[in-house]
């Protein structure tokens, strides 16, 4: 399975069998079908005297498939793609397609790649899980394994990423109860193991007020370095400081043209929009329910005591071991803020979070004056169900009209072909989990465009499909099929 990974000592993060087991627990285990022939003995080979073989007497019928979740038929003339957005989602998409021979143009509106949410000095690789194996938890587990494997192949461990482990502290009674439930997932200790307060403090290198769950293969990454490494490929051309303002499709040429105020930027058969909340600025994607949430991180000089921190600490926020003599901690959540200025009150909020997470660690930084604090703010992009949007885009008005009968009866097995926007895809809404879900998202898109087996089970592919919100609103009668 694409999301398998190994630890530094060769131990599996989650073997394919373990992931399949968890996916089956999350959706109900599949039952064997009928129609198998009885096994028959046959001559063996090598040192085996006999073998047993069998077959299917009657292949099962494929049955009805939801057309709105089907894969669009490939209609492009050449394997070329424009990726709009130079953050982690865009770079992952570009890398996965370039590895398969696609000619890729990445367009980033900022002067440098990874200048928005992917630009923080340290991002954390960890899996905040639910004991109920929700679709988000299952996606995060698969993405976590894939990201760890990808990192080991892309970057040497040291200055730009460290597998120092992540300690998710049981910072209150609710979190402690949830962590007890997570023990029922029966994940191997190479993925997660509980620690009491004394063991957690010893492992972290600083006194802690509680124990928690330790993820030994997690750690921190410098996201800008990862993004730059992902686009280092001869099939990828990067254009920074340019904004794709319009997207025009030529059906006769089956190609898209991305343009700014100065004219065309790139022409390609496929467009992937990976520009976070800006993805919804185009007419074809205006229906996507994307929301931006401001977050600010704080960078503070390490003290002698804080320099002994050996693992990432997480609770309501996080603090990473020092990189270049400074810690990164945060991040705030501001749902109604539109500015990206760095605010002192949010620095204070991040430091207060640290005081609850590790009081003695916070006290060791007490003498830092506010003017010595550094930070940056960016907008996360999220969706209503906190799952990313990865996949093909539909013509929204035609979609509603084609499947209008679902508003009357959601169980109808409609056969109308889905009205796709030819060659238009999105990869957005990774929220604060971009290091976990974005690298795998590139493989998801590549599987769709290349006709490969999907790297996730079918129900998870539907869970991240961009059309899920249109479908939901249509069934709930929130949309008017007759609207102009």
SETORMI-521150 format. One record per residue (C-alpha): y, z, x; residue in one letter; chain; residue number from 0. Coordinates in steps of 0.1 Angstrom, whole numbers, padded with zeros to 4 digits. Layout:
REM SETORMI-521150
    py    pz    px residu chaine num
     Y     Z     X      a      A NUM
...
END
This chain:
REM SETORMI-521150
    py    pz    px residu chaine num
  0000  0000  0000      x      A   0
  0035 -0009  0013      x      A   1
  0046  0028  0011      x      A   2
  0020  0042  0035      x      A   3
  0033  0059  0066      x      A   4
  0022  0079  0096      x      A   5
  0036  0110  0113      x      A   6
  0047  0112  0149      x      A   7
  0012  0124  0158      x      A   8
 -0005  0097  0137      x      A   9
 -0012  0118  0106      x      A  10
 -0006  0100  0073      x      A  11
  0025  0109  0053      x      A  12
  0008  0098  0021      x      A  13
 -0022  0076  0024      x      A  14
 -0025  0048 -0001      x      A  15
 -0053  0067 -0019      x      A  16
 -0031  0097 -0023      x      A  17
 -0002  0077 -0037      x      A  18
 -0024  0059 -0061      x      A  19
 -0038  0093 -0073      x      A  20
 -0002  0106 -0078      x      A  21
  0008  0074 -0096      x      A  22
 -0022  0077 -0119      x      A  23
 -0015  0113 -0126      x      A  24
  0021  0103 -0135      x      A  25
  0011  0077 -0161      x      A  26
 -0024  0085 -0170      x      A  27
 -0054  0074 -0151      x      A  28
 -0067  0039 -0157      x      A  29
 -0100  0035 -0175      x      A  30
 -0126  0010 -0163      x      A  31
 -0129 -0021 -0184      x      A  32
 -0160 -0036 -0200      x      A  33
 -0178 -0067 -0191      x      A  34
 -0194 -0057 -0158      x      A  35
 -0228 -0071 -0149      x      A  36
 -0254 -0047 -0138      x      A  37
 -0257 -0044 -0100      x      A  38
 -0284 -0066 -0085      x      A  39
 -0303 -0061 -0052      x      A  40
 -0300 -0089 -0026      x      A  41
 -0310 -0094  0010      x      A  42
 -0288 -0075  0034      x      A  43
 -0274 -0085  0068      x      A  44
 -0273 -0069  0102      x      A  45
 -0292 -0036  0101      x      A  46
 -0290 -0033  0063      x      A  47
 -0322 -0043  0045      x      A  48
 -0306 -0048  0011      x      A  49
 -0272 -0049 -0005      x      A  50
 -0262 -0045 -0041      x      A  51
 -0237 -0068 -0057      x      A  52
 -0223 -0074 -0092      x      A  53
 -0197 -0094 -0111      x      A  54
 -0177 -0096 -0142      x      A  55
 -0195 -0113 -0171      x      A  56
 -0164 -0119 -0191      x      A  57
 -0130 -0116 -0174      x      A  58
 -0107 -0094 -0195      x      A  59
 -0079 -0112 -0214      x      A  60
 -0045 -0108 -0199      x      A  61
 -0030 -0097 -0232      x      A  62
  0006 -0097 -0242      x      A  63
  0031 -0090 -0215      x      A  64
  0068 -0080 -0221      x      A  65
  0088 -0111 -0214      x      A  66
  0118 -0091 -0205      x      A  67
  0099 -0075 -0176      x      A  68
  0083 -0108 -0164      x      A  69
  0091 -0123 -0131      x      A  70
  0116 -0152 -0133      x      A  71
  0101 -0186 -0123      x      A  72
  0114 -0197 -0089      x      A  73
  0139 -0225 -0094      x      A  74
  0156 -0226 -0061      x      A  75
  0155 -0256 -0038      x      A  76
  0157 -0237 -0005      x      A  77
  0151 -0202  0006      x      A  78
  0187 -0191  0011      x      A  79
  0204 -0160 -0002      x      A  80
  0238 -0144 -0003      x      A  81
  0238 -0106 -0002      x      A  82
  0270 -0091 -0015      x      A  83
  0274 -0056  0001      x      A  84
  0269 -0044  0036      x      A  85
  0256 -0009  0031      x      A  86
  0220  0003  0032      x      A  87
  0209 -0015  0001      x      A  88
  0223 -0048  0012      x      A  89
  0211 -0045  0048      x      A  90
  0176 -0036  0036      x      A  91
  0175 -0066  0012      x      A  92
  0187 -0089  0040      x      A  93
  0161 -0076  0065      x      A  94
  0132 -0079  0041      x      A  95
  0141 -0115  0032      x      A  96
  0149 -0126  0067      x      A  97
  0116 -0113  0079      x      A  98
  0100 -0138  0054      x      A  99
  0120 -0167  0066      x      A 100
  0150 -0167  0043      x      A 101
  0184 -0177  0055      x      A 102
  0207 -0148  0046      x      A 103
  0244 -0144  0045      x      A 104
  0257 -0108  0041      x      A 105
  0293 -0105  0027      x      A 106
  0310 -0071  0032      x      A 107
  0345 -0065  0019      x      A 108
  0353 -0038  0045      x      A 109
  0360 -0046  0082      x      A 110
  0327 -0030  0092      x      A 111
  0293 -0027  0077      x      A 112
  0283  0007  0063      x      A 113
  0319  0017  0056      x      A 114
  0313  0032  0021      x      A 115
  0286  0056  0010      x      A 116
  0263  0044  0039      x      A 117
  0290  0055  0065      x      A 118
  0284  0092  0067      x      A 119
  0277  0106  0102      x      A 120
  0244  0121  0091      x      A 121
  0222  0113  0061      x      A 122
  0192  0134  0052      x      A 123
  0156  0121  0047      x      A 124
  0140  0144  0022      x      A 125
  0122  0143 -0011      x      A 126
  0137  0165 -0038      x      A 127
  0107  0164 -0062      x      A 128
  0098  0174 -0097      x      A 129
  0064  0191 -0104      x      A 130
  0061  0168 -0135      x      A 131
  0057  0136 -0115      x      A 132
  0085  0119 -0132      x      A 133
  0091  0082 -0124      x      A 134
  0119  0093 -0101      x      A 135
  0096  0117 -0082      x      A 136
  0070  0090 -0078      x      A 137
  0096  0065 -0066      x      A 138
  0110  0090 -0042      x      A 139
  0075  0097 -0027      x      A 140
  0068  0061 -0022      x      A 141
  0103  0054 -0007      x      A 142
  0101  0085  0015      x      A 143
  0068  0072  0031      x      A 144
  0082  0037  0035      x      A 145
  0115  0049  0050      x      A 146
  0097  0070  0076      x      A 147
  0075  0042  0087      x      A 148
  0105  0017  0088      x      A 149
  0126  0041  0109      x      A 150
  0098  0045  0135      x      A 151
  0097  0008  0139      x      A 152
  0135  0003  0140      x      A 153
  0151  0031  0160      x      A 154
  0140  0053  0189      x      A 155
  0141  0089  0179      x      A 156
  0170  0108  0195      x      A 157
  0207  0101  0192      x      A 158
  0207  0083  0159      x      A 159
  0178  0099  0140      x      A 160
  0156  0129  0144      x      A 161
  0124  0139  0126      x      A 162
  0134  0175  0129      x      A 163
  0120  0184  0094      x      A 164
  0138  0194  0063      x      A 165
  0137  0229  0047      x      A 166
  0144  0230  0010      x      A 167
  0154  0266  0004      x      A 168
  0145  0285 -0028      x      A 169
  0182  0294 -0032      x      A 170
  0179  0308 -0067      x      A 171
  0152  0318 -0093      x      A 172
  0151  0284 -0109      x      A 173
  0145  0266 -0077      x      A 174
  0118  0292 -0067      x      A 175
  0100  0286 -0100      x      A 176
  0102  0248 -0095      x      A 177
  0088  0251 -0060      x      A 178
  0059  0271 -0073      x      A 179
  0051  0242 -0097      x      A 180
  0053  0217 -0068      x      A 181
  0023  0234 -0052      x      A 182
  0002  0220 -0080      x      A 183
  0008  0184 -0067      x      A 184
 -0016  0192 -0039      x      A 185
  0003  0172 -0014      x      A 186
 -0010  0175  0022      x      A 187
  0007  0199  0045      x      A 188
  0018  0170  0066      x      A 189
  0041  0162  0037      x      A 190
  0051  0196  0024      x      A 191
  0042  0232  0029      x      A 192
  0057  0265  0016      x      A 193
  0072  0290  0040      x      A 194
  0082  0326  0033      x      A 195
  0116  0339  0044      x      A 196
  0105  0351  0078      x      A 197
  0086  0319  0087      x      A 198
  0115  0298  0074      x      A 199
  0140  0317  0095      x      A 200
  0119  0314  0126      x      A 201
  0113  0277  0121      x      A 202
  0150  0269  0114      x      A 203
  0163  0290  0144      x      A 204
  0187  0310  0122      x      A 205
  0183  0339  0097      x      A 206
  0179  0327  0062      x      A 207
  0181  0346  0029      x      A 208
  0150  0330  0014      x      A 209
  0119  0309  0021      x      A 210
  0113  0274  0007      x      A 211
  0094  0242  0011      x      A 212
  0093  0225  0045      x      A 213
  0090  0188  0048      x      A 214
  0079  0184  0085      x      A 215
  0083  0146  0087      x      A 216
  0119  0145  0072      x      A 217
  0151  0148  0092      x      A 218
  0184  0131  0095      x      A 219
  0196  0096  0103      x      A 220
  0230  0081  0114      x      A 221
  0231  0055  0085      x      A 222
  0256  0031  0102      x      A 223
  0233  0026  0131      x      A 224
  0204  0019  0108      x      A 225
  0224 -0006  0088      x      A 226
  0234 -0025  0120      x      A 227
  0198 -0025  0132      x      A 228
  0185 -0039  0099      x      A 229
  0208 -0070  0101      x      A 230
  0200 -0078  0137      x      A 231
  0179 -0109  0129      x      A 232
  0185 -0145  0138      x      A 233
  0182 -0155  0101      x      A 234
  0211 -0132  0091      x      A 235
  0248 -0141  0092      x      A 236
  0273 -0112  0086      x      A 237
  0308 -0118  0072      x      A 238
  0329 -0087  0072      x      A 239
  0364 -0082  0058      x      A 240
  0358 -0107  0031      x      A 241
  0355 -0099 -0007      x      A 242
  0333 -0120 -0029      x      A 243
  0357 -0123 -0059      x      A 244
  0338 -0150 -0079      x      A 245
  0303 -0163 -0082      x      A 246
  0298 -0198 -0095      x      A 247
  0264 -0213 -0104      x      A 248
  0258 -0251 -0102      x      A 249
  0228 -0258 -0124      x      A 250
  0225 -0294 -0111      x      A 251
  0222 -0281 -0075      x      A 252
  0206 -0248 -0085      x      A 253
  0229 -0230 -0061      x      A 254
  0255 -0202 -0062      x      A 255
  0288 -0203 -0045      x      A 256
  0305 -0170 -0035      x      A 257
  0343 -0173 -0030      x      A 258
  0373 -0152 -0022      x      A 259
  0410 -0160 -0026      x      A 260
  0408 -0183  0004      x      A 261
  0379 -0204 -0009      x      A 262
  0341 -0205 -0006      x      A 263
  0324 -0179  0016      x      A 264
  0288 -0190  0013      x      A 265
  0265 -0212 -0008      x      A 266
  0229 -0202 -0015      x      A 267
  0201 -0206 -0040      x      A 268
  0200 -0168 -0047      x      A 269
  0226 -0141 -0049      x      A 270
  0217 -0104 -0046      x      A 271
  0245 -0080 -0056      x      A 272
  0242 -0048 -0035      x      A 273
  0278 -0036 -0036      x      A 274
  0272 -0003 -0054      x      A 275
  0295  0001 -0085      x      A 276
  0314 -0031 -0076      x      A 277
  0282 -0049 -0086      x      A 278
  0294 -0047 -0123      x      A 279
  0327 -0065 -0116      x      A 280
  0313 -0099 -0123      x      A 281
  0309 -0115 -0157      x      A 282
  0271 -0118 -0153      x      A 283
  0267 -0081 -0145      x      A 284
  0294 -0064 -0165      x      A 285
  0268 -0050 -0189      x      A 286
  0251 -0029 -0162      x      A 287
  0258  0008 -0167      x      A 288
  0269  0018 -0132      x      A 289
  0289  0049 -0125      x      A 290
  0306  0060 -0093      x      A 291
  0307  0096 -0082      x      A 292
  0330  0108 -0054      x      A 293
  0314  0128 -0027      x      A 294
  0330  0144  0004      x      A 295
  0312  0156  0036      x      A 296
  0326  0180  0061      x      A 297
  0321  0177  0099      x      A 298
  0325  0209  0118      x      A 299
  0322  0217  0156      x      A 300
  0290  0235  0164      x      A 301
  0291  0271  0176      x      A 302
  0267  0287  0201      x      A 303
  0248  0302  0173      x      A 304
  0248  0271  0150      x      A 305
  0236  0249  0179      x      A 306
  0202  0267  0176      x      A 307
  0197  0252  0142      x      A 308
  0165  0232  0145      x      A 309
  0160  0216  0111      x      A 310
  0180  0203  0081      x      A 311
  0187  0230  0055      x      A 312
  0190  0219  0019      x      A 313
  0199  0237 -0013      x      A 314
  0228  0229 -0035      x      A 315
  0240  0209 -0005      x      A 316
  0228  0204  0031      x      A 317
  0237  0210  0067      x      A 318
  0221  0191  0096      x      A 319
  0215  0201  0132      x      A 320
  0244  0191  0154      x      A 321
  0248  0155  0164      x      A 322
  0273  0150  0192      x      A 323
  0283  0187  0191      x      A 324
  0292  0186  0153      x      A 325
  0274  0195  0121      x      A 326
  0276  0174  0089      x      A 327
  0275  0193  0057      x      A 328
  0281  0186  0020      x      A 329
  0284  0168 -0001      x      A 330
  0306  0175 -0031      x      A 331
  0302  0158 -0066      x      A 332
  0334  0148 -0084      x      A 333
  0326  0128 -0115      x      A 334
  0362  0119 -0125      x      A 335
  0379  0114 -0092      x      A 336
  0391  0079 -0082      x      A 337
  0407  0086 -0047      x      A 338
  0390  0086 -0013      x      A 339
  0414  0110  0005      x      A 340
  0399  0139  0023      x      A 341
  0408  0172  0005      x      A 342
  0409  0207  0020      x      A 343
  0396  0222 -0012      x      A 344
  0364  0202 -0009      x      A 345
  0360  0213  0027      x      A 346
  0362  0248  0013      x      A 347
  0336  0240 -0013      x      A 348
  0312  0226  0013      x      A 349
  0317  0257  0035      x      A 350
  0311  0280  0004      x      A 351
  0279  0261 -0002      x      A 352
  0268  0268  0034      x      A 353
  0276  0305  0030      x      A 354
  0252  0307  0001      x      A 355
  0226  0286  0019      x      A 356
  0227  0304  0053      x      A 357
  0253  0332  0055      x      A 358
  0249  0340  0092      x      A 359
  0252  0304  0101      x      A 360
  0283  0301  0081      x      A 361
  0298  0332  0097      x      A 362
  0292  0317  0131      x      A 363
  0317  0289  0122      x      A 364
  0342  0313  0106      x      A 365
  0368  0309  0134      x      A 366
  0372  0271  0128      x      A 367
  0408  0264  0115      x      A 368
  0411  0240  0086      x      A 369
  0429  0215  0108      x      A 370
  0398  0213  0130      x      A 371
  0376  0202  0101      x      A 372
  0368  0165  0098      x      A 373
  0353  0147  0069      x      A 374
  0351  0115  0048      x      A 375
  0348  0107  0012      x      A 376
  0329  0079 -0005      x      A 377
  0316  0069 -0040      x      A 378
  0280  0072 -0048      x      A 379
  0267  0047 -0074      x      A 380
  0244  0060 -0101      x      A 381
  0228  0049 -0133      x      A 382
  0223  0069 -0166      x      A 383
  0187  0078 -0157      x      A 384
  0194  0083 -0120      x      A 385
  0169  0055 -0110      x      A 386
  0182  0025 -0091      x      A 387
  0186 -0010 -0106      x      A 388
  0165 -0034 -0086      x      A 389
  0155 -0068 -0099      x      A 390
  0166 -0100 -0118      x      A 391
  0197 -0102 -0140      x      A 392
  0197 -0115 -0175      x      A 393
  0224 -0133 -0195      x      A 394
  0232 -0102 -0216      x      A 395
  0244 -0120 -0248      x      A 396
  0214 -0143 -0249      x      A 397
  0191 -0114 -0242      x      A 398
  0203 -0095 -0272      x      A 399
  0200 -0126 -0295      x      A 400
  0166 -0135 -0282      x      A 401
  0151 -0100 -0288      x      A 402
  0172 -0089 -0318      x      A 403
  0141 -0082 -0339      x      A 404
  0133 -0053 -0317      x      A 405
  0162 -0034 -0334      x      A 406
  0141 -0037 -0366      x      A 407
  0107 -0030 -0351      x      A 408
  0104 -0020 -0314      x      A 409
  0066 -0026 -0315      x      A 410
  0069 -0064 -0320      x      A 411
  0051 -0085 -0294      x      A 412
  0078 -0111 -0290      x      A 413
  0071 -0142 -0268      x      A 414
  0105 -0156 -0264      x      A 415
  0112 -0165 -0227      x      A 416
  0137 -0141 -0211      x      A 417
  0171 -0157 -0206      x      A 418
  0175 -0150 -0169      x      A 419
  0206 -0157 -0150      x      A 420
  0190 -0182 -0125      x      A 421
  0188 -0168 -0090      x      A 422
  0209 -0137 -0097      x      A 423
  0195 -0102 -0086      x      A 424
  0209 -0067 -0082      x      A 425
  0201 -0038 -0059      x      A 426
  0223 -0009 -0068      x      A 427
  0226  0027 -0081      x      A 428
  0207  0045 -0053      x      A 429
  0230  0076 -0057      x      A 430
  0225  0102 -0030      x      A 431
  0190  0090 -0023      x      A 432
  0198  0058 -0005      x      A 433
  0179  0066  0027      x      A 434
  0148  0071  0006      x      A 435
  0150  0043 -0020      x      A 436
  0171  0016 -0004      x      A 437
  0147  0005  0024      x      A 438
  0119  0001 -0001      x      A 439
  0142 -0017 -0025      x      A 440
  0144 -0046  0000      x      A 441
  0106 -0050 -0002      x      A 442
  0107 -0048 -0040      x      A 443
  0132 -0078 -0041      x      A 444
  0113 -0097 -0015      x      A 445
  0081 -0093 -0035      x      A 446
  0098 -0107 -0066      x      A 447
  0114 -0137 -0048      x      A 448
  0083 -0145 -0028      x      A 449
  0057 -0140 -0055      x      A 450
  0040 -0113 -0036      x      A 451
  0022 -0083 -0051      x      A 452
  0047 -0056 -0060      x      A 453
  0049 -0026 -0036      x      A 454
  0050 -0002 -0066      x      A 455
  0028  0002 -0098      x      A 456
  0039 -0019 -0128      x      A 457
  0053  0011 -0147      x      A 458
  0076  0019 -0118      x      A 459
  0087 -0017 -0114      x      A 460
  0097 -0015 -0151      x      A 461
  0114  0018 -0145      x      A 462
  0138  0003 -0120      x      A 463
  0143 -0030 -0138      x      A 464
  0180 -0038 -0145      x      A 465
  0172 -0049 -0181      x      A 466
  0159 -0015 -0192      x      A 467
  0193 -0003 -0205      x      A 468
  0199 -0035 -0225      x      A 469
  0164 -0031 -0240      x      A 470
  0170  0006 -0248      x      A 471
  0204  0000 -0265      x      A 472
  0190 -0029 -0285      x      A 473
  0162 -0008 -0298      x      A 474
  0186  0020 -0306      x      A 475
  0208 -0004 -0325      x      A 476
  0237  0001 -0302      x      A 477
  0242 -0036 -0297      x      A 478
  0254 -0063 -0322      x      A 479
  0233 -0095 -0318      x      A 480
  0260 -0114 -0337      x      A 481
  0289 -0104 -0314      x      A 482
  0308 -0133 -0299      x      A 483
END
